[in-house]
Amino acid sequence: MRLLDFLVLLLGWTIMSTATAAPFAIIIHGGAGTITRDKLTENKAREIRQTLARAVNAGYQVLEQGGRAEDAVTAAIVVMEDSPLFNAGKGAVFTADGRHELDASLMRGQDLQAGAVAAVRHTRNPILAAQAVMEHSPHVMLAGDGADQFAREQGLEQVENSWFDTPYRKAQWQKARQTASQSLSEELLDDAGLHKDDKFGTVGAVALDQHGHLAAGTSTGGMTNKHYGRVGDSPIIGAGTYADDRSCAVSATGHGEFFIRYTVAHDICARVRYRKESLEQAAEQVIMQALKAVHGEGGIIALDKQGKLVAVFNTAGMYRGWRTSQQAAAVTGIYEAGDER
Amino acid sequence: MRLLDFLVLLLGWTIMSTATAAPFAIIIHGGAGTITRDKLTENKAREIRQTLARAVNAGYQVLEQGGRAEDAVTAAIVVMEDSPLFNAGKGAVFTADGRHELDASLMRGQDLQAGAVAAVRHTRNPILAAQAVMEHSPHVMLAGDGADQFAREQGLEQVENSWFDTPYRKAQWQKARQTASQSLSEELLDDAGLHKDDKFGTVGAVALDQHGHLAAGTSTGGMTNKHYGRVGDSPIIGAGTYADDRSCAVSATGHGEFFIRYTVAHDICARVRYRKESLEQAAEQVIMQALKAVHGEGGIIALDKQGKLVAVFNTAGMYRGWRTSQQAAAVTGIYEAGDER
């Protein structure tokens, strides 16, 4: 074969493979915290990895079939909400009055449309309520009874609040209450009452679809024994969730108050867009520098339009998993960076 | 006098006047909307200007005495919350079920501490509840009954929900309900049911104190006839309120859903910090370009550490006022830019 023929062939193959294979990808998290090897049995770790892989693949399947990024995000999050392993949906932590109040948000990068719900008590999958708010209401954020009412009117499955109960979370709550009754202030409770790994467990997903659009979503049961109607970063667009096709899409997990004050998800996108930092640099600057300096614990997952994905956390571990159109299977990680397989 | 003597004298005067007069400033808004001259009588316009000036001066006095930026912000906002002229505190709009649900947030630029309350029903001054959350709780955002409970425990004045009633807002609500019952959807209500100027009236303040610190705060009664527990941008840190000594401080007012999706307050600060835009450029880019392009109506007030202040709005008017340490008195504006006096 002459060199020219070879080059023409190569060019044709390159164009074809680019045209037929727009990159797509999904990355998820199931919470960051003091997740070390002594905290999990081999069996539990295996169960977590399997569920993370199942969530990744549920989203991946949507993308593979040419579906929208936001539908991949909700497909992945529904798997984690329905699993008792994470602090979202079934398995959510208990509030101070022994109930569950769930928060979720969803955003798409194409047109910056977004939806969020805070303190829902009866909607089985809060992430689907956030999607309904985004797609079927003129609003972005609904809270409390009104959010459940809207979800019900949209035909989303409603459950008794006790449906979210799990024995593990109930025991955790009872322990927190005992400690609280001995504590003088909520600050003391936070520092002494709860194992740090009990405070986290939020789930999230970020996807890039074949049409080149980004989306991000986050869902949580909040903080164990929370009272005063505390709202964390998960339902806050800009803090727990942000997606903008011009920069990136981000879902966060961690000590919510810091993530709100530092507008973490939007700040990472702003650094990429305005300061031309790489996604990796931006995530490092915010999570490993700014937040770490003030002991704001947690992490993020993010994706840009090139399908570049990052998972950055300043805690011992973060449940995570991802799959791109270049990969034959999902990889998952639990402990320190490099643990993915 | 010899030239050298004169120069030494001039230098001494410059140093002295710089040392004794750190710049300080406050700027406030009382909502943006279709505020045109045919909508307000001369008397009503005078009353609004007088109240704006009173709010500016309440904050200015705190700054003049060496007080903190956040205390100047709350002093100014309390004046507007207590006035029936604005949609915040007394004079708040009615929800779909004929009550009042109030939102507020406060942030300081020195350490990015922030506090917010959503859907309080009994706390007379929601901005003071936001301040109490910032200063006396480990949380950033409290919502619903829990937020009122926290405010009550902090000793803040509680009132019957009907205390916020005013005849004007009641009539406005009744008109909105009639239109809503004839409408097929909430979108139609928004477009046809409410005069556009009925939708706005949020208040806010931004201050720079003599210690060189910035703060911003926002307070609102939300949207007339709102239901489903809708939350707007006012209690959302990053959307309605942001303050960062490294860039600027911002309070927003307008169609809240857009301000959340565009993370308006944080985006302006991010442009100043990362893209090195001037405060004026950043505000113009966000309000007159990005938001205007998608018909996101509203405006912002902002201040940077040099005491440079801006008021930018893409609506016909915005209630506004300001005073810097260079001014002998407050100026106020109602209609188009240039109307200040």
Boltz contact constraints between the chains, C-beta under 6 A:
constraints:
  - contact:
      token1: [A, 112]
      token2: [B, 261]
      max_distance: 6.0
  - contact:
      token1: [A, 114]
      token2: [B, 261]
      max_distance: 6.0
  - contact:
      token1: [A, 138]
      token2: [B, 186]
      max_distance: 6.0
  - contact:
      token1: [A, 138]
      token2: [B, 187]
      max_distance: 6.0
  - contact:
      token1: [A, 138]
      token2: [B, 190]
      max_distance: 6.0
  - contact:
      token1: [A, 139]
      token2: [B, 230]
      max_distance: 6.0
  - contact:
      token1: [A, 139]
      token2: [B, 257]
      max_distance: 6.0
  - contact:
      token1: [A, 140]
      token2: [B, 257]
      max_distance: 6.0
  - contact:
      token1: [A, 140]
      token2: [B, 260]
      max_distance: 6.0
  - contact:
      token1: [A, 141]
      token2: [B, 231]
      max_distance: 6.0
  - contact:
      token1: [A, 142]
      token2: [B, 228]
      max_distance: 6.0
  - contact:
      token1: [A, 142]
      token2: [B, 229]
      max_distance: 6.0
  - contact:
      token1: [A, 142]
      token2: [B, 230]
      max_distance: 6.0
  - contact:
      token1: [A, 143]
      token2: [B, 143]
      max_distance: 6.0
  - contact:
      token1: [A, 143]
      token2: [B, 229]
      max_distance: 6.0
  - contact:
      token1: [A, 143]
      token2: [B, 231]
      max_distance: 6.0
  - contact:
      token1: [A, 144]
      token2: [B, 144]
      max_distance: 6.0
  - contact:
      token1: [A, 144]
      token2: [B, 229]
      max_distance: 6.0
  - contact:
      token1: [A, 146]
      token2: [B, 228]
      max_distance: 6.0
  - contact:
      token1: [A, 146]
      token2: [B, 229]
      max_distance: 6.0
  - contact:
      token1: [A, 147]
      token2: [B, 229]
      max_distance: 6.0
  - contact:
      token1: [A, 150]
      token2: [B, 228]
      max_distance: 6.0
  - contact:
      token1: [A, 186]
      token2: [B, 138]
      max_distance: 6.0
  - contact:
      token1: [A, 187]
      token2: [B, 138]
      max_distance: 6.0
  - contact:
      token1: [A, 228]
      token2: [B, 142]
      max_distance: 6.0
  - contact:
      token1: [A, 228]
      token2: [B, 146]
      max_distance: 6.0
  - contact:
      token1: [A, 228]
      token2: [B, 150]
      max_distance: 6.0
  - contact:
      token1: [A, 229]
      token2: [B, 142]
      max_distance: 6.0
  - contact:
      token1: [A, 229]
      token2: [B, 143]
      max_distance: 6.0
  - contact:
      token1: [A, 229]
      token2: [B, 144]
      max_distance: 6.0
  - contact:
      token1: [A, 229]
      token2: [B, 146]
      max_distance: 6.0
  - contact:
      token1: [A, 229]
      token2: [B, 147]
      max_distance: 6.0
  - contact:
      token1: [A, 230]
      token2: [B, 139]
      max_distance: 6.0
  - contact:
      token1: [A, 230]
      token2: [B, 142]
      max_distance: 6.0
  - contact:
      token1: [A, 231]
      token2: [B, 141]
      max_distance: 6.0
  - contact:
      token1: [A, 231]
      token2: [B, 143]
      max_distance: 6.0
  - contact:
      token1: [A, 237]
      token2: [B, 260]
      max_distance: 6.0
  - contact:
      token1: [A, 238]
      token2: [B, 238]
      max_distance: 6.0
  - contact:
      token1: [A, 238]
      token2: [B, 263]
      max_distance: 6.0
  - contact:
      token1: [A, 257]
      token2: [B, 139]
      max_distance: 6.0
  - contact:
      token1: [A, 257]
      token2: [B, 140]
      max_distance: 6.0
  - contact:
      token1: [A, 260]
      token2: [B, 140]
      max_distance: 6.0
  - contact:
      token1: [A, 260]
      token2: [B, 237]
      max_distance: 6.0
  - contact:
      token1: [A, 261]
      token2: [B, 112]
      max_distance: 6.0
  - contact:
      token1: [A, 261]
      token2: [B, 114]
      max_distance: 6.0
  - contact:
      token1: [A, 263]
      token2: [B, 238]
      max_distance: 6.0
  - contact:
      token1: [A, 263]
      token2: [B, 266]
      max_distance: 6.0
  - contact:
      token1: [A, 266]
      token2: [B, 263]
      max_distance: 6.0
  - contact:
      token1: [A, 266]
      token2: [B, 266]
      max_distance: 6.0
  - contact:
      token1: [A, 270]
      token2: [B, 270]
      max_distance: 6.0
  - contact:
      token1: [A, 274]
      token2: [B, 274]
      max_distance: 6.0
  - contact:
      token1: [A, 274]
      token2: [B, 275]
      max_distance: 6.0
  - contact:
      token1: [A, 275]
      token2: [B, 274]
      max_distance: 6.0
